[in-house]
Every structure is written in C-alpha cells, then in structure tokens.
Amino acid sequence: METGAEKSSLESLLILNQERSHGFDGEVSQRGCFCRDDFIGEAKKQLLLSGPLIAVSLLQYCLQIISIMFVGHLGELALSSASMACSFASVTGFSVLLGMGSALETLCGQAYGAKQYHMLGIHTQRAMLTLLTVSIPLAIIWFYTGTILLSLGQNAEISAGAGTFNRWMIPSLFAYGLLQCLNRLLQTQNNVFPMMLSSGATSLLHILVCWGLVFRCELGSKGAALAITISNWINVFLLAIYVKVLACLRENLDRLFKRSFA
C-alpha cells in the first residue's frame, strides 16, 4: 500500500510547462517549457503506475502459459489441444470480459476524480453483475468448443481435447470477470501494488496447484484447466479481502475523524 506522500505525488498535476526569460526591463516572465528534472520526475511517477500494471497483465497471462507447459509433458496431442483451447478461450471469453471491464476505468476514474467515492462501489457492483451475466452465453460457447472447432475444419482429436479443456475451464470465466472489476476499482485509485502482489502470489500457487492436479491427482489436461479456474478464484478472493479490509479501515477512520471534531 502506498504511503500518503507517495499517493499525493501520484495524484499531483502534470508537470508545468514553464520557461523563464528576462525582458528588457529586468522582469522575469515564464512560458511553455519544462526542465530535465521535471521530465525525470514525471517519468518516475508514470513508472510507479505502469510498472505494476504491466506486471499484473503478465502474471495473469502466465496462468495459461504454466498450464500449457505442464500439459506439454503429457504428449503432443494434449499440448495441441490445450494450446488450441487457450487460444479459443482468449478470443471468445477473456478478451470480451477484459474489454467490457475496461469501461470501469472511465466510470470509476470520473467518480474518484470528482470525490464521489460512493459511486465507486455502485459502478463496480453494476459491472460485476453485467460481466457475470455476459459470462453465461460465453460459457455456452465454451461448452461447445469441440463442435465449433470441428465445424471449422480442425482435427477431430484436437477439437475433442480442446472442448474437454475448455469445459473444465468454464468456472474461470466468472472469476475472470470479477477479477477485472476489482482490478479496475483499485487501478482508478492509484492502488496498483496490491494487484501486483496478489497476481504474483496466485502465479506461484498456480505452479503447485497445476502440478498437483496434473501429475499427483493424474487428471491430465483436465487438471491443468481446473488449475486455471482455481487460481483465478484465489486471485479474486485475495483482492476481495483487501478491498473489504480497506473499506472497513476507511470507514473507521472517517468515524474517528467525525467524532474528534464533533
């Protein structure tokens, strides 16, 4: 969590474009320009925000990569099926939810900038309900992944394996939608480090979960798909707990402040 100084620094205005010049009468005027120190300072602020967000995107994408790596030890057919399934899932499911969830960047950003903090929760809850509803038809598409791929001329065995993989990954759709809403809620408040820590912990746990389900429980490619589902839900629960605790802390601080000056 950022300190008060760091948060105020991230919320400060953009660098001022000013340049000093001396007139004939000795007066100092300022015009558009900025110095090197201002540029470096602004770049550091941008990195403090963009760095964790880049890490979050990479870590969340690593869940599928890790599962495919484990499936690769099961044979060429299993690897081909899992790769096809993940590609199909990304296009028809995860990308759709990612795009719809990005609307919160505008809505929550406006609410946070206008200090209408109660609207943050309202927008987030509405987005969660919307994405959960949209996930239902997407889940139906995933259920018939094998049939769709076969009708598009793909190999029968690979299509069947991809269909089985995506069926076991259907619950992750609902988790992914909720995860995008929580990410946007924290992102618009410049609270990005908890997202990075949660995604990092989830990725590390995913390695253990994937190994246990694929090899220890001998579920094969089904275990790899189920591991993605479990890991996404773990990430959701971690961020939900953080958001809940943060909301309680803010509420208690507000009450304490009001009582102190009542």
KENUKOL-422869 format. One record per residue (C-alpha): residue number from 1; residue in one letter; x, y, z. Coordinates in Angstrom, 1 decimal, padded with zeros to 4 digits. Layout:
N
+-----+---+--------+--------+--------+
:   k : r :      X :      Y :      Z :
+-----+---+--------+--------+--------+
: NUM : A :      X :      Y :      Z :
...
+-----+---+--------+--------+--------+
//
This chain:
262
+-----+---+--------+--------+--------+
:   k : r :      X :      Y :      Z :
+-----+---+--------+--------+--------+
:   1 : M :  000.0 :  000.0 :  000.0 :
:   2 : E :  001.3 :  003.4 : -000.9 :
:   3 : T :  002.2 :  006.0 :  001.8 :
:   4 : G :  000.4 :  009.3 :  002.0 :
:   5 : A :  003.3 :  011.1 :  000.4 :
:   6 : E :  003.5 :  008.6 : -002.5 :
:   7 : K : -000.2 :  008.8 : -003.1 :
:   8 : S : -000.3 :  012.6 : -003.1 :
:   9 : S :  002.6 :  012.6 : -005.5 :
:  10 : L :  000.8 :  010.2 : -007.9 :
:  11 : E : -002.3 :  012.4 : -007.8 :
:  12 : S : -000.5 :  015.6 : -008.4 :
:  13 : L : -001.0 :  017.7 : -011.5 :
:  14 : L :  001.0 :  017.1 : -014.6 :
:  15 : I :  004.4 :  018.9 : -014.9 :
:  16 : L :  004.1 :  022.6 : -015.5 :
:  17 : N :  005.4 :  023.8 : -018.9 :
:  18 : Q :  007.3 :  026.9 : -017.8 :
:  19 : E :  010.4 :  028.6 : -019.0 :
:  20 : R :  011.9 :  031.7 : -017.5 :
:  21 : S :  013.0 :  034.6 : -019.7 :
:  22 : H :  014.3 :  038.1 : -018.9 :
:  23 : G :  012.8 :  041.1 : -020.5 :
:  24 : F :  014.4 :  044.5 : -021.3 :
:  25 : D :  013.1 :  045.9 : -018.1 :
:  26 : G :  014.6 :  043.1 : -016.0 :
:  27 : E :  011.3 :  041.4 : -015.3 :
:  28 : V :  011.1 :  037.6 : -015.4 :
:  29 : S :  008.4 :  036.0 : -017.5 :
:  30 : Q :  007.6 :  032.3 : -017.9 :
:  31 : R :  006.5 :  030.4 : -021.0 :
:  32 : G :  005.9 :  026.9 : -022.1 :
:  33 : C :  008.8 :  024.5 : -021.4 :
:  34 : F :  010.0 :  022.1 : -018.8 :
:  35 : C :  013.4 :  021.2 : -017.4 :
:  36 : R :  015.1 :  017.8 : -017.2 :
:  37 : D :  014.3 :  017.3 : -013.5 :
:  38 : D :  010.6 :  017.7 : -014.1 :
:  39 : F :  010.7 :  015.3 : -017.0 :
:  40 : I :  012.6 :  012.6 : -014.9 :
:  41 : G :  010.2 :  013.2 : -012.0 :
:  42 : E :  007.2 :  012.7 : -014.2 :
:  43 : A :  008.7 :  009.6 : -015.8 :
:  44 : K :  009.2 :  008.1 : -012.3 :
:  45 : K :  005.5 :  008.7 : -011.5 :
:  46 : Q :  004.4 :  007.1 : -014.7 :
:  47 : L :  006.6 :  004.0 : -014.0 :
:  48 : L :  005.2 :  003.7 : -010.5 :
:  49 : L :  001.8 :  003.3 : -012.0 :
:  50 : S :  002.5 :  001.5 : -015.3 :
:  51 : G :  005.2 : -000.9 : -013.9 :
:  52 : P :  002.8 : -002.8 : -011.5 :
:  53 : L :  000.1 : -002.8 : -014.2 :
:  54 : I :  002.4 : -004.4 : -016.7 :
:  55 : A :  003.4 : -007.0 : -014.1 :
:  56 : V : -000.2 : -007.8 : -013.3 :
:  57 : S : -001.0 : -008.4 : -017.0 :
:  58 : L :  002.0 : -010.6 : -017.5 :
:  59 : L :  001.4 : -012.6 : -014.3 :
:  60 : Q : -002.3 : -013.2 : -015.1 :
:  61 : Y : -001.4 : -014.3 : -018.6 :
:  62 : C :  001.2 : -016.7 : -017.1 :
:  63 : L : -001.5 : -018.9 : -015.7 :
:  64 : Q : -002.4 : -020.2 : -019.1 :
:  65 : I :  001.3 : -020.5 : -020.1 :
:  66 : I :  002.1 : -022.5 : -017.0 :
:  67 : S : -000.8 : -024.9 : -017.6 :
:  68 : I :  000.3 : -025.4 : -021.2 :
:  69 : M :  003.8 : -026.1 : -020.0 :
:  70 : F :  002.6 : -028.9 : -017.7 :
:  71 : V :  000.3 : -030.3 : -020.4 :
:  72 : G :  003.3 : -030.4 : -022.7 :
:  73 : H :  004.7 : -033.2 : -020.7 :
:  74 : L :  001.6 : -035.4 : -021.4 :
:  75 : G :  002.2 : -035.6 : -025.2 :
:  76 : E :  001.8 : -033.8 : -028.5 :
:  77 : L : -001.9 : -034.3 : -028.7 :
:  78 : A : -002.6 : -032.9 : -025.2 :
:  79 : L : -000.3 : -030.0 : -025.9 :
:  80 : S : -002.0 : -029.2 : -029.2 :
:  81 : S : -005.4 : -029.5 : -027.6 :
:  82 : A : -004.6 : -027.2 : -024.7 :
:  83 : S : -003.0 : -024.6 : -026.9 :
:  84 : M : -006.0 : -024.6 : -029.2 :
:  85 : A : -008.3 : -024.4 : -026.2 :
:  86 : C : -006.5 : -021.4 : -024.6 :
:  87 : S : -006.4 : -019.5 : -027.9 :
:  88 : F : -010.1 : -020.1 : -028.4 :
:  89 : A : -010.8 : -019.1 : -024.8 :
:  90 : S : -008.8 : -015.9 : -025.1 :
:  91 : V : -010.6 : -014.7 : -028.2 :
:  92 : T : -014.2 : -015.7 : -027.2 :
:  93 : G : -014.1 : -015.2 : -023.5 :
:  94 : F : -011.2 : -013.5 : -021.7 :
:  95 : S : -010.8 : -010.7 : -024.3 :
:  96 : V : -014.5 : -009.9 : -024.2 :
:  97 : L : -014.6 : -009.6 : -020.4 :
:  98 : L : -011.3 : -007.6 : -020.5 :
:  99 : G : -012.8 : -005.1 : -022.9 :
: 100 : M : -016.1 : -004.7 : -021.1 :
: 101 : G : -014.3 : -004.4 : -017.7 :
: 102 : S : -012.2 : -001.6 : -019.1 :
: 103 : A : -015.3 :  000.7 : -019.1 :
: 104 : L : -014.8 :  001.0 : -015.3 :
: 105 : E : -011.6 :  002.9 : -016.0 :
: 106 : T : -013.7 :  005.8 : -017.2 :
: 107 : L : -016.6 :  005.5 : -014.8 :
: 108 : C : -014.6 :  004.9 : -011.6 :
: 109 : G : -012.0 :  007.4 : -012.8 :
: 110 : Q : -014.6 :  010.1 : -013.1 :
: 111 : A : -016.2 :  009.2 : -009.7 :
: 112 : Y : -012.8 :  009.2 : -008.0 :
: 113 : G : -011.7 :  012.5 : -009.6 :
: 114 : A : -015.0 :  014.1 : -008.5 :
: 115 : K : -014.6 :  012.7 : -005.0 :
: 116 : Q : -017.9 :  010.8 : -005.3 :
: 117 : Y : -016.4 :  007.8 : -003.6 :
: 118 : H : -019.8 :  006.1 : -003.0 :
: 119 : M : -020.1 :  005.8 : -006.8 :
: 120 : L : -017.0 :  003.6 : -007.0 :
: 121 : G : -018.9 :  000.8 : -005.3 :
: 122 : I : -022.0 :  001.3 : -007.3 :
: 123 : H : -020.2 :  001.3 : -010.6 :
: 124 : T : -018.2 : -001.8 : -009.6 :
: 125 : Q : -021.2 : -003.8 : -008.4 :
: 126 : R : -023.1 : -003.0 : -011.6 :
: 127 : A : -020.1 : -004.0 : -013.7 :
: 128 : M : -019.8 : -007.3 : -011.7 :
: 129 : L : -023.4 : -008.1 : -012.4 :
: 130 : T : -023.1 : -007.2 : -016.0 :
: 131 : L : -020.0 : -009.3 : -016.6 :
: 132 : L : -021.4 : -012.3 : -014.7 :
: 133 : T : -024.5 : -012.1 : -017.0 :
: 134 : V : -022.3 : -011.9 : -020.1 :
: 135 : S : -020.3 : -014.9 : -018.9 :
: 136 : I : -023.3 : -017.2 : -019.2 :
: 137 : P : -023.6 : -017.1 : -023.1 :
: 138 : L : -019.8 : -017.2 : -023.3 :
: 139 : A : -019.8 : -020.3 : -021.1 :
: 140 : I : -022.2 : -021.9 : -023.6 :
: 141 : I : -019.8 : -021.1 : -026.4 :
: 142 : W : -017.0 : -022.7 : -024.4 :
: 143 : F : -019.1 : -025.8 : -023.7 :
: 144 : Y : -019.4 : -026.4 : -027.5 :
: 145 : T : -015.8 : -025.6 : -028.2 :
: 146 : G : -015.1 : -029.0 : -029.7 :
: 147 : T : -018.1 : -028.9 : -032.0 :
: 148 : I : -017.3 : -025.3 : -033.2 :
: 149 : L : -013.6 : -026.2 : -033.9 :
: 150 : L : -014.6 : -029.4 : -035.7 :
: 151 : S : -017.1 : -027.4 : -037.9 :
: 152 : L : -014.3 : -025.0 : -038.8 :
: 153 : G : -012.2 : -027.9 : -040.2 :
: 154 : Q : -009.9 : -028.6 : -037.3 :
: 155 : N : -008.6 : -032.1 : -036.5 :
: 156 : A : -011.2 : -034.2 : -034.7 :
: 157 : E : -008.9 : -035.4 : -031.9 :
: 158 : I : -007.5 : -031.9 : -031.2 :
: 159 : S : -011.0 : -030.4 : -031.3 :
: 160 : A : -012.3 : -033.0 : -028.8 :
: 161 : G : -009.4 : -032.4 : -026.5 :
: 162 : A : -009.8 : -028.6 : -026.7 :
: 163 : G : -013.5 : -029.0 : -026.0 :
: 164 : T : -012.8 : -031.0 : -022.8 :
: 165 : F : -010.2 : -028.5 : -021.7 :
: 166 : N : -012.5 : -025.5 : -022.1 :
: 167 : R : -015.4 : -027.2 : -020.3 :
: 168 : W : -013.2 : -027.7 : -017.2 :
: 169 : M : -012.2 : -024.0 : -017.5 :
: 170 : I : -015.7 : -022.6 : -017.7 :
: 171 : P : -015.9 : -021.5 : -014.0 :
: 172 : S : -012.8 : -019.4 : -014.6 :
: 173 : L : -014.9 : -017.2 : -016.8 :
: 174 : F : -017.0 : -015.9 : -013.9 :
: 175 : A : -013.9 : -015.4 : -011.8 :
: 176 : Y : -012.1 : -013.5 : -014.6 :
: 177 : G : -015.0 : -011.1 : -014.9 :
: 178 : L : -015.0 : -010.3 : -011.2 :
: 179 : L : -011.2 : -010.0 : -011.3 :
: 180 : Q : -011.3 : -007.4 : -014.0 :
: 181 : C : -013.8 : -005.3 : -012.0 :
: 182 : L : -011.6 : -005.5 : -008.8 :
: 183 : N : -008.5 : -004.6 : -010.8 :
: 184 : R : -010.2 : -001.5 : -012.3 :
: 185 : L : -011.5 : -000.4 : -008.9 :
: 186 : L : -008.1 : -000.4 : -007.4 :
: 187 : Q : -006.4 :  000.9 : -010.6 :
: 188 : T : -008.5 :  004.1 : -010.7 :
: 189 : Q : -007.5 :  004.8 : -007.1 :
: 190 : N : -003.8 :  004.5 : -008.0 :
: 191 : N : -003.7 :  001.5 : -005.7 :
: 192 : V : -001.8 : -000.9 : -008.0 :
: 193 : F :  000.7 : -002.6 : -005.8 :
: 194 : P : -001.8 : -004.9 : -004.1 :
: 195 : M : -002.9 : -006.1 : -007.5 :
: 196 : M :  000.7 : -007.0 : -008.4 :
: 197 : L :  001.3 : -008.8 : -005.1 :
: 198 : S : -002.0 : -010.8 : -005.4 :
: 199 : S : -001.2 : -011.8 : -009.0 :
: 200 : G :  002.3 : -012.8 : -008.0 :
: 201 : A :  001.1 : -014.9 : -005.2 :
: 202 : T : -001.5 : -016.5 : -007.4 :
: 203 : S :  001.1 : -017.4 : -010.1 :
: 204 : L :  003.3 : -019.1 : -007.5 :
: 205 : L :  000.4 : -021.0 : -006.1 :
: 206 : H : -000.7 : -021.9 : -009.6 :
: 207 : I :  002.5 : -023.9 : -010.2 :
: 208 : L :  001.8 : -026.0 : -007.1 :
: 209 : V : -001.9 : -026.4 : -007.9 :
: 210 : C : -001.1 : -027.3 : -011.6 :
: 211 : W :  001.5 : -029.9 : -010.6 :
: 212 : G : -000.8 : -031.5 : -008.0 :
: 213 : L : -003.8 : -031.8 : -010.3 :
: 214 : V : -001.9 : -032.8 : -013.5 :
: 215 : F :  000.5 : -035.3 : -012.1 :
: 216 : R : -000.3 : -036.0 : -008.4 :
: 217 : C : -004.1 : -036.5 : -009.0 :
: 218 : E : -003.5 : -037.8 : -012.5 :
: 219 : L : -006.1 : -035.6 : -014.1 :
: 220 : G : -004.0 : -034.7 : -017.1 :
: 221 : S : -005.1 : -031.8 : -019.2 :
: 222 : K : -008.3 : -031.6 : -017.2 :
: 223 : G : -006.3 : -030.8 : -014.2 :
: 224 : A : -004.4 : -028.0 : -016.0 :
: 225 : A : -007.7 : -026.4 : -017.0 :
: 226 : L : -009.1 : -026.8 : -013.4 :
: 227 : A : -005.9 : -025.2 : -012.0 :
: 228 : I : -006.6 : -022.1 : -014.1 :
: 229 : T : -010.1 : -021.9 : -012.6 :
: 230 : I : -008.8 : -022.4 : -009.0 :
: 231 : S : -006.0 : -019.8 : -009.4 :
: 232 : N : -008.4 : -017.2 : -010.9 :
: 233 : W : -010.8 : -017.6 : -008.0 :
: 234 : I : -007.9 : -017.4 : -005.5 :
: 235 : N : -006.9 : -014.1 : -007.0 :
: 236 : V : -010.5 : -012.8 : -006.8 :
: 237 : F : -010.7 : -013.8 : -003.1 :
: 238 : L : -007.4 : -012.2 : -002.3 :
: 239 : L : -008.4 : -008.9 : -003.9 :
: 240 : A : -011.9 : -009.0 : -002.4 :
: 241 : I : -010.5 : -009.4 :  001.1 :
: 242 : Y : -008.1 : -006.5 :  000.5 :
: 243 : V : -010.9 : -004.3 : -000.8 :
: 244 : K : -013.1 : -005.2 :  002.1 :
: 245 : V : -010.4 : -004.5 :  004.7 :
: 246 : L : -009.5 : -001.3 :  003.0 :
: 247 : A : -013.2 : -000.2 :  003.0 :
: 248 : C : -013.5 : -001.0 :  006.7 :
: 249 : L : -010.4 :  000.9 :  007.6 :
: 250 : R : -011.6 :  004.0 :  005.7 :
: 251 : E : -015.0 :  003.8 :  007.4 :
: 252 : N : -013.4 :  003.6 :  010.8 :
: 253 : L : -011.1 :  006.5 :  010.1 :
: 254 : D : -014.0 :  008.6 :  008.9 :
: 255 : R : -016.0 :  007.9 :  012.0 :
: 256 : L : -013.0 :  008.6 :  014.2 :
: 257 : F : -012.4 :  011.9 :  012.4 :
: 258 : K : -016.0 :  013.0 :  012.8 :
: 259 : R : -016.1 :  012.1 :  016.5 :
: 260 : S : -012.9 :  014.0 :  017.1 :
: 261 : F : -014.2 :  017.2 :  015.6 :
: 262 : A : -017.9 :  016.8 :  016.6 :
+-----+---+--------+--------+--------+
//
